[in-house]
Amino acid sequence: MVQALTLTLGQGEAEAIVLAQECRADLILLDEKLGRAAAEHLGLRVTGLIGVLIEAKRRGFVDDAAALAELIRSRGVWLADSLIELLRKA
């Protein structure tokens, strides 16, 4: 299964998806569009970094998810302005 997935995905994404299936994980964390689509196609529930930050704010683990996202972005992780704005509204 990993080999089949690596035809369109990176090795890490492919292995994560297969492992999530084998472990019957409740959720898999993926940000890349193709990886998310493949995981969803296989019946996995998917979230990404923004989803994690929204949930962390909802549960009270962080006060300002947008500021945390800005810090993450300042370290070289690409985040669209629209995603930061989404966090401001969350």
C-alpha positions as a Markdown table, in Angstrom:
| # | Residue | x | y | z |
|---|---|---|---|---|
| 1 | Met | 0.0 | 0.0 | 0.0 |
| 2 | Val | 2.9 | 2.4 | 0.8 |
| 3 | Gln | 4.4 | 1.8 | -2.6 |
| 4 | Ala | 1.1 | 2.5 | -4.3 |
| 5 | Leu | 0.6 | 5.8 | -2.4 |
| 6 | Thr | 4.2 | 6.9 | -3.1 |
| 7 | Leu | 3.2 | 7.2 | -6.8 |
| 8 | Thr | 1.5 | 10.4 | -5.9 |
| 9 | Leu | 2.6 | 11.2 | -2.3 |
| 10 | Gly | 5.8 | 11.6 | -0.4 |
| 11 | Gln | 7.2 | 8.6 | 1.5 |
| 12 | Gly | 6.3 | 10.1 | 4.9 |
| 13 | Glu | 2.7 | 10.9 | 4.0 |
| 14 | Ala | 2.2 | 7.5 | 2.5 |
| 15 | Glu | 3.6 | 5.7 | 5.5 |
| 16 | Ala | 1.5 | 7.9 | 7.9 |
| 17 | Ile | -1.6 | 7.1 | 6.0 |
| 18 | Val | -1.0 | 3.4 | 6.1 |
| 19 | Leu | 0.0 | 3.5 | 9.7 |
| 20 | Ala | -3.2 | 5.4 | 10.6 |
| 21 | Gln | -5.2 | 2.7 | 8.8 |
| 22 | Glu | -3.4 | -0.1 | 10.5 |
| 23 | Cys | -3.9 | 1.5 | 13.9 |
| 24 | Arg | -7.4 | 2.4 | 13.2 |
| 25 | Ala | -6.5 | 6.0 | 14.2 |
| 26 | Asp | -9.3 | 8.4 | 15.0 |
| 27 | Leu | -7.6 | 11.2 | 13.2 |
| 28 | Ile | -4.5 | 11.9 | 11.0 |
| 29 | Leu | -2.7 | 15.2 | 10.8 |
| 30 | Leu | -1.8 | 16.2 | 7.2 |
| 31 | Asp | -1.5 | 19.6 | 5.6 |
| 32 | Glu | -0.7 | 18.7 | 2.0 |
| 33 | Lys | -3.7 | 18.7 | -0.3 |
| 34 | Leu | -2.9 | 15.4 | -2.1 |
| 35 | Gly | -2.2 | 13.6 | 1.2 |
| 36 | Arg | -5.4 | 14.9 | 2.7 |
| 37 | Ala | -7.4 | 13.8 | -0.3 |
| 38 | Ala | -5.8 | 10.3 | -0.3 |
| 39 | Ala | -6.4 | 9.8 | 3.4 |
| 40 | Glu | -10.0 | 11.0 | 3.1 |
| 41 | His | -10.6 | 8.7 | 0.1 |
| 42 | Leu | -9.4 | 5.8 | 2.3 |
| 43 | Gly | -11.9 | 6.8 | 5.0 |
| 44 | Leu | -9.6 | 8.5 | 7.4 |
| 45 | Arg | -10.7 | 11.6 | 9.3 |
| 46 | Val | -8.1 | 14.4 | 8.6 |
| 47 | Thr | -7.1 | 17.6 | 10.2 |
| 48 | Gly | -4.1 | 20.0 | 9.7 |
| 49 | Leu | -2.1 | 22.5 | 11.6 |
| 50 | Ile | -4.9 | 25.1 | 11.5 |
| 51 | Gly | -7.4 | 22.5 | 12.8 |
| 52 | Val | -5.1 | 21.6 | 15.7 |
| 53 | Leu | -4.6 | 25.3 | 16.6 |
| 54 | Ile | -8.4 | 25.9 | 16.5 |
| 55 | Glu | -9.0 | 22.9 | 18.8 |
| 56 | Ala | -6.2 | 24.0 | 21.1 |
| 57 | Lys | -7.8 | 27.4 | 21.4 |
| 58 | Arg | -11.3 | 25.9 | 21.9 |
| 59 | Arg | -10.0 | 23.7 | 24.7 |
| 60 | Gly | -8.1 | 26.6 | 26.4 |
| 61 | Phe | -4.6 | 25.3 | 25.8 |
| 62 | Val | -3.7 | 28.6 | 23.9 |
| 63 | Asp | -5.2 | 32.0 | 24.2 |
| 64 | Asp | -4.2 | 33.4 | 20.8 |
| 65 | Ala | -4.0 | 30.8 | 18.1 |
| 66 | Ala | -3.4 | 33.4 | 15.4 |
| 67 | Ala | -0.3 | 34.7 | 17.3 |
| 68 | Leu | 1.0 | 31.1 | 17.6 |
| 69 | Ala | 0.4 | 30.6 | 13.9 |
| 70 | Glu | 2.4 | 33.8 | 13.2 |
| 71 | Leu | 5.2 | 32.5 | 15.3 |
| 72 | Ile | 5.1 | 29.2 | 13.4 |
| 73 | Arg | 5.1 | 31.1 | 10.1 |
| 74 | Ser | 8.1 | 33.2 | 11.2 |
| 75 | Arg | 10.1 | 29.9 | 11.6 |
| 76 | Gly | 9.6 | 29.1 | 7.9 |
| 77 | Val | 6.4 | 27.2 | 7.8 |
| 78 | Trp | 4.1 | 28.5 | 5.0 |
| 79 | Leu | 0.7 | 29.6 | 6.1 |
| 80 | Ala | -1.6 | 31.6 | 4.0 |
| 81 | Asp | -2.9 | 35.0 | 5.3 |
| 82 | Ser | -6.4 | 33.6 | 4.9 |
| 83 | Leu | -5.6 | 30.8 | 7.4 |
| 84 | Ile | -4.2 | 33.3 | 9.9 |
| 85 | Glu | -7.4 | 35.3 | 9.5 |
| 86 | Leu | -9.5 | 32.2 | 10.1 |
| 87 | Leu | -7.6 | 31.7 | 13.4 |
| 88 | Arg | -8.3 | 35.3 | 14.4 |
| 89 | Lys | -12.0 | 34.6 | 14.0 |
| 90 | Ala | -12.0 | 31.3 | 15.8 |
